Amino acid sequence: MWVTMRPPPSRLALHLLVLVLGNPPLAAQTPIGTIISEQSRTTFTVQGAGARAMGLGGAFIAVADDASAVSFNPAGLAQLLRPELSFVGRAISRRVGFEDVALISGTKQVVTGDSLISNRRFDPLLLAGTVPLRVAERTLALQLSLQRMLPLTEGDSRDLTENPVSGGPSNRLHQSIVQKGQIDLYTLAIAYELSQRVLAGFAYNVWRGNWDLDSRSSKASGPNLSHVNFTQSSHLEGSNLRFGLIWRWPTWSLGLVHRTAFHADYSFSTTLDATGSTPQVTPTADTGLHWPATQGIGFAYRPREHWLFTADLTHTSWSKARYMTPNRALNGLSFFDLDKGNRTADATNFHLGGEHLFVTSTGSVIPFRFGYSREPQPVVDRLTNQQRILQGLSGGTGWKQGPYTVDLSYRYAWSNRQASQYLDVDQILSKTPPTSTGHERLQEHRLDLSLILQFDRGPVERLLRHLFVGD
């Protein structure tokens, strides 16, 4: 499936500049868009939406006992006892620094090259309505949901100064990327209690996305100014399936989930304007993207009534994410590095969490949660050969009283590695490999909020019976 991933502002759009630049031999077609996109790379991670799950470090495959189960393991919906409406929102702050820049070769060095990209935003992630029914003395749960899988509104910019080692005038570099839009997921899910111990779930997902990109890079060398400006409008559609199982016992449970691979239809139109060349405008072009399957397994253990420990492993074969198009120059290329080789790494993510419940004298339940996550990213740097690995620590709490539930979680995540960067517009225009490496530091603060309102099942069952069965 198209998983919950956090793309850079230009990753989806700019790779396809191959089509703008024509069909030269593969060795010569490093697209300008790919080069620019590497300045803003963030995270691609399989994860669902839910504050309780995020407080548990994202380990929710074997728990999945609220409406957010549809994004982790749809089988868990059969654990719901009452109809409910659910909302999940997320506030996020991310900083990506590039420090201690050094040249691999050449006569220039960046003397004020430490740069920092930061952005903040709030995204509604999930709106779901779930109805559990009694069928053959077992629970059958139905759910309709809308999930903002990929919020793509983001803006990044950086300014750098470049000085020749031997002296001379400085060069001033500026890069900015602004993107607006999103990819949404419309889901119909069904879960059934096969037996007291075994739950099964199924979800059909429809993907629809629209986003616009504006990327600008410039270099001032004395009175001379060069630039590369690129804009693109994109549209994506596709569908996939998700299957889940939960096997539960009094003190432990085991969860399995499979998200199927799918082919997405992708269309786009572009404009490219660079110093010394005539602006190039392409009409709407149609191509395709193949996205790989994801498998997950989770285990949950309840040593006592108010304690829970849980862990998940999920694996995505990112190396199989490929373009599928009649254009021979682009067909079969990796989505992440525009290569037919295997430099793109598969990812196995690990999530671990725990929870303790306090019950007050008034019957309110107040949870305390904690978690850890390790999420390798698919992109491997072409020069340093280092993979970004995002690690996170999380905590959460909430309040439940009768039909009302509020959950809140916070996660701090970080990553450090040596990475290459394109710091010069001349390199972009000539499509040469990057010549600068530095220390990349990523820091992310994430705050998730979930609101759940439950209803009495009797009136809902009577309404459904009246609509679909009759009096």
C-alpha positions in Angstrom: 0.0 0.0 0.0 1.0 3.6 -0.1 2.1 3.8 3.5 2.1 6.5 6.1 5.2 8.3 5.2 6.5 11.8 5.5 7.9 12.9 2.0 10.1 15.9 1.4 8.3 18.8 -0.3 9.7 17.8 -3.7 10.2 14.1 -3.7 7.0 13.0 -5.4 6.9 15.8 -8.0 10.5 16.5 -9.0 11.7 13.0 -9.8 9.7 13.1 -13.0 11.7 16.0 -14.5 13.3 13.2 -16.5 10.4 13.6 -18.8 10.9 17.4 -19.0 14.6 17.0 -20.0 13.9 14.4 -22.7 15.4 10.9 -23.1 19.2 11.1 -23.0 21.2 8.0 -22.0 20.5 7.0 -18.4 24.1 7.9 -17.3 23.5 11.5 -18.3 20.0 12.1 -17.0 20.4 13.2 -13.3 17.2 15.3 -13.2 17.3 18.8 -11.7 14.3 17.9 -9.6 16.1 15.0 -7.9 19.0 17.2 -7.0 16.8 19.9 -5.5 14.7 17.4 -3.6 17.7 16.1 -1.7 17.9 19.4 0.1 14.7 18.7 1.9 14.5 15.0 2.5 12.6 14.0 5.7 11.0 10.7 6.6 9.2 7.8 4.9 7.7 5.6 7.6 5.0 3.0 7.9 2.7 4.1 10.7 -0.9 4.7 11.6 -2.8 7.6 13.1 -3.8 7.7 16.8 -2.6 9.4 20.0 -2.8 6.3 22.1 -0.7 4.3 19.6 1.9 7.1 19.3 2.2 7.2 23.1 3.0 3.5 22.9 5.9 4.3 20.5 3.7 3.3 17.5 3.4 -0.3 18.7 -0.3 -1.0 18.2 -0.7 -4.0 15.8 -1.6 -6.5 18.6 -3.6 -3.9 20.6 -5.7 -2.1 18.1 -8.7 -1.5 20.4 -10.0 1.8 19.2 -11.1 3.3 15.9 -7.5 4.1 14.8 -7.1 0.3 14.5 -8.1 0.7 10.8 -4.6 2.3 10.2 -2.7 -0.3 12.2 -4.7 -3.6 12.1 -8.3 -3.6 11.0 -9.0 -6.8 12.8 -9.0 -4.8 16.1 -12.2 -3.0 15.2 -14.1 -6.2 16.2 -13.0 -5.4 19.8 -15.2 -2.3 19.9 -18.4 -2.7 21.9 -20.2 0.6 21.2 -20.5 2.9 18.1 -18.1 5.8 18.1 -16.9 8.8 16.3 -13.2 9.5 16.3 -10.9 12.4 15.4 -7.1 12.5 15.3 -4.9 15.6 14.8 -1.2 16.2 14.8 1.0 19.3 15.4 4.6 18.8 14.3 7.9 20.8 14.4 10.9 19.6 12.4 14.4 21.0 12.1 17.1 19.7 9.7 20.6 21.1 10.1 23.6 20.6 7.8 26.8 21.4 9.6 30.6 21.1 9.3 30.6 21.2 5.5 33.6 19.8 3.7 34.5 19.5 0.0 35.3 16.2 -1.5 37.3 17.9 -4.3 37.5 21.4 -5.8 38.8 24.8 -4.8 35.9 26.2 -2.8 34.7 25.8 0.7 31.5 26.9 2.5 32.6 29.1 5.4 29.2 30.0 6.7 27.6 26.9 5.4 25.9 25.6 8.5 22.2 25.8 7.5 19.0 25.0 9.3 15.6 24.1 7.8 12.6 24.3 10.2 8.9 24.1 9.7 5.8 23.8 11.9 2.2 22.8 11.0 -1.0 21.2 12.3 -2.8 18.4 10.3 -6.1 16.7 10.8 -5.1 13.0 10.3 -8.2 10.8 10.9 -12.0 11.1 11.0 -13.8 7.8 11.5 -17.3 6.5 12.3 -17.5 2.9 13.6 -20.5 0.7 14.3 -20.2 -2.7 16.0 -23.2 -5.1 15.5 -24.1 -8.5 16.9 -24.2 -11.2 14.1 -24.5 -14.9 15.0 -23.6 -14.0 18.6 -20.3 -12.4 17.4 -19.2 -8.8 16.9 -19.2 -7.5 13.4 -17.8 -4.0 13.1 -18.2 -1.6 10.1 -16.2 1.6 9.7 -16.0 4.5 7.2 -12.9 6.7 7.6 -11.0 9.6 6.0 -7.3 9.7 6.7 -4.8 12.4 5.7 -2.0 9.9 4.8 0.4 12.5 3.4 0.1 16.1 4.4 2.2 17.8 1.7 2.0 21.4 2.7 5.5 22.6 3.6 8.0 25.3 3.0 11.8 25.1 3.3 14.5 27.7 2.6 18.2 28.1 3.2 21.0 30.7 2.5 24.7 29.8 2.2 27.9 31.7 1.6 30.7 30.2 -0.5 34.3 31.5 -0.5 37.2 30.3 -2.7 40.1 28.9 -0.7 42.6 31.2 -2.5 40.5 34.3 -1.8 38.3 36.4 -4.1 34.6 37.3 -4.1 32.1 35.3 -2.2 29.1 33.5 -3.7 25.7 33.8 -2.1 23.4 30.8 -2.5 19.7 30.6 -1.8 17.3 27.7 -2.1 13.6 27.5 -1.3 10.9 24.9 -1.8 7.1 25.5 -1.2 4.5 22.8 -1.6 0.8 22.8 -0.9 -1.6 19.9 -1.0 -2.2 16.4 0.4 -2.9 12.7 -0.4 -6.0 11.4 1.3 -7.2 7.8 2.0 -10.9 6.9 1.9 -11.5 3.5 3.6 -14.3 1.0 4.1 -13.3 -1.5 6.8 -15.0 -4.7 8.1 -14.0 -6.7 11.1 -15.5 -9.9 12.6 -15.0 -11.9 15.8 -14.4 -15.4 14.3 -14.2 -16.9 17.8 -13.6 -15.7 21.3 -9.9 -15.7 20.5 -9.5 -14.9 16.8 -10.5 -11.6 15.1 -10.2 -10.9 11.4 -10.4 -7.6 9.5 -10.4 -6.3 6.0 -10.1 -2.7 4.6 -10.5 -1.3 1.1 -8.5 1.9 0.6 -8.9 4.5 -2.2 -6.1 7.0 -2.6 -6.5 10.5 -4.0 -4.0 13.3 -3.9 -3.4 16.8 -5.4 -0.4 19.0 -4.7 1.5 21.9 -6.2 5.2 22.6 -6.0 7.3 25.8 -6.4 11.1 25.3 -6.2 13.6 28.2 -6.6 17.4 28.2 -6.4 19.7 31.1 -7.1 23.4 32.0 -7.0 24.9 35.5 -6.7 28.5 35.8 -7.7 29.4 39.5 -7.7 27.0 41.2 -10.1 26.2 37.9 -11.8 23.0 36.0 -10.9 21.9 32.6 -12.0 18.8 30.7 -11.1 16.7 27.5 -11.5 12.9 27.8 -11.0 10.6 24.8 -11.2 6.9 24.4 -10.7 4.7 21.4 -10.9 1.1 20.4 -10.4 0.4 16.7 -9.6 -2.5 14.3 -9.2 -2.5 10.7 -7.9 -5.1 8.0 -7.7 -4.9 4.3 -6.6 -6.4 1.7 -4.4 -5.2 -1.2 -2.2 -6.3 -3.7 0.4 -5.3 -4.3 4.0 -5.8 -7.6 5.9 -5.4 -8.2 9.6 -5.6 -10.9 12.3 -5.5 -10.8 16.1 -5.1 -13.9 18.2 -5.8 -13.1 21.8 -5.6 -14.8 25.2 -6.3 -13.5 28.7 -2.7 -12.1 29.2 -1.3 -11.8 25.7 -2.3 -11.2 22.1 -0.6 -11.6 18.7 -1.4 -9.4 15.7 -0.6 -9.8 12.0 -1.2 -7.3 9.2 -0.6 -7.2 5.4 -0.9 -4.2 3.2 -1.0 -5.1 -0.4 1.2 -3.5 -3.1 -0.6 -1.4 -5.7 -0.2 0.6 -8.9 -1.1 4.3 -8.7 -2.0 6.5 -11.7 0.1 9.7 -11.5 -0.3 12.7 -13.8 1.6 16.0 -13.7 2.4 19.2 -15.6 5.6 21.2 -15.2 7.4 24.5 -15.9 11.2 24.8 -15.9 13.0 28.2 -16.1 16.8 28.4 -15.8 19.4 31.1 -16.5 20.5 31.0 -20.2 17.7 28.8 -21.5 14.2 29.1 -22.8 11.5 28.2 -20.2 10.1 24.7 -20.8 6.4 23.9 -20.2 5.1 20.4 -20.5 1.4 19.6 -20.8 -0.2 17.0 -18.5 1.7 13.8 -18.6 0.4 10.4 -17.4 2.6 7.8 -15.8 2.4 5.2 -12.9 4.0 4.3 -9.6 4.3 0.8 -8.2 4.3 0.8 -4.4 5.4 -2.3 -2.5 3.6 -4.3 0.2 4.1 -4.0 3.9 3.9 -6.8 6.5 3.7 -6.3 10.2 3.6 -8.4 13.4 2.9 -7.3 16.9 2.9 -8.8 20.4 1.1 -7.5 23.5 1.5 -8.7 27.1 -0.7 -7.8 30.1 0.9 -9.1 33.2 -1.7 -7.4 35.4 -5.1 -5.8 34.9 -3.8 -2.2 34.6 -0.4 -2.9 32.8 0.3 -3.4 29.1 3.6 -3.9 27.2 3.6 -4.2 23.4 6.1 -4.4 20.5 5.8 -4.3 16.7 8.0 -5.1 13.7 7.0 -3.9 10.2 8.8 -4.5 6.9 8.5 -2.6 3.7 10.4 -3.6 0.5 11.2 0.0 -0.6 13.6 -1.3 -3.2 10.5 -2.4 -5.2 9.1 1.1 -5.4 9.5 1.7 -9.1 8.1 3.9 -11.9 5.9 2.1 -14.4 5.5 4.0 -17.6 5.8 3.6 -21.4 8.7 6.0 -21.3 11.7 3.7 -21.5 14.1 6.1 -19.9 12.0 6.3 -16.7 10.3 2.9 -16.6 11.7 0.6 -13.9 13.7 3.3 -12.2 13.7 3.4 -8.4 11.3 6.0 -6.9 13.9 7.1 -4.4 17.2 7.3 -6.4 16.3 7.1 -10.1 18.4 4.0 -10.6 17.7 0.5 -11.7 20.1 -0.9 -9.1 19.5 -1.8 -5.5 20.9 1.2 -3.6 17.4 1.9 -2.1 17.3 0.1 1.2 14.3 -1.9 2.5 13.2 -0.9 6.0 12.3 -2.9 9.1 10.8 -0.7 11.7 10.7 -1.5 15.5 8.2 0.0 17.9 8.1 -0.7 21.7 5.7 0.7 24.3 4.1 0.3 27.7 1.0 1.6 29.5 -0.3 1.8 33.1 -3.9 2.7 33.9 -5.0 4.6 37.0 -8.7 4.4 38.0 -10.0 7.3 40.1 -12.7 7.1 42.7 -15.2 8.7 40.2 -14.6 6.0 37.7 -12.3 8.0 35.4 -9.4 6.2 33.8 -6.1 8.1 33.4 -3.4 6.3 31.4 0.4 6.9 31.5 2.2 5.7 28.3 5.8 5.5 27.1 7.5 4.2 24.0 10.5 3.9 21.7 10.7 3.6 17.9 13.5 2.9 15.4 12.6 3.7 11.8 15.3 3.2 9.1 14.5 5.3 6.0 14.8 4.0 2.4 17.2 6.6 1.0 20.9 5.9 1.2 23.2 8.8 0.6 25.0 8.4 -2.8 28.4 9.6 -1.5 28.6 8.6 2.2 26.5 5.4 1.8 24.9 6.2 5.1 21.2 5.5 5.7 19.0 7.8 7.7 17.7 6.1 10.9 15.1 7.9 12.8 14.8 7.1 16.5 12.1 8.4 18.8 11.1 8.5 22.5 7.4 9.1 23.3 5.1 9.5 26.2 1.4 10.1 26.6 -1.6 10.3 28.8 -5.3 10.9 28.5 -8.7 10.8 30.2 -11.7 8.5 29.9 -15.0 9.0 31.6 -18.1 7.1 30.3 -18.5 7.7 26.6 -15.8 10.4 26.4 -12.1 9.7 25.7 -9.2 12.1 25.2 -5.7 10.9 24.4 -2.6 13.0 24.1 0.9 11.9 23.1 4.3 13.6 22.5 7.3 12.2 20.6 10.8 13.5 20.2 12.7 11.9 17.3 16.3 12.4 16.0 18.7 11.3 13.4 22.4 11.9 12.8 24.5 10.9 9.8 27.1 12.2 7.2 25.3 13.2 4.0 26.0 15.0 0.8 24.4 18.2 -0.5 24.2 20.2 -3.6 25.2 23.7 -2.6 25.8 25.3 -5.9 23.3 26.2 -8.7 26.1 25.5 -11.2 26.1 21.9 -10.1 22.3 21.7 -10.6 22.5 23.2 -14.1 25.4 20.9 -15.2 23.7 17.9 -13.5 27.0 16.9 -11.9 27.3 14.8 -8.7 27.4 16.6 -5.3 30.8 17.6 -4.1 30.1 18.6 -0.5 29.4 16.5 2.6 28.5 17.5 6.1 26.8 16.4 9.3 23.1 16.1 9.0 21.1 16.5 12.2 17.3 16.0 12.2 15.1 16.8 15.2 11.3 16.4 15.3 8.7 17.2 17.9 5.3 15.7 17.4 2.1 16.2 19.4 -0.9 14.0 18.7 -4.5 14.4 19.9 -7.3 11.9 19.7 -11.0 12.6 20.6 -13.5 9.7 20.9 -17.2 9.9 21.5 -19.2 6.7 22.0 -22.9 6.1 21.6 -25.4 3.5 22.9 -25.5 0.6 20.5 -29.3 -0.1 20.7 -30.6 2.9 18.8 -27.9 2.5 16.1 -28.7 -1.2 15.6 -32.4 -0.4 15.3 -31.7 2.4 12.8 -29.6 0.1 10.6 -32.2 -2.7 10.8 -34.9 -0.3 9.7 -32.8 1.0 6.8 -31.5 -2.3 5.5 -33.8 -5.1 6.8 -37.2 -3.4 7.4 -39.6 -3.5 10.3 
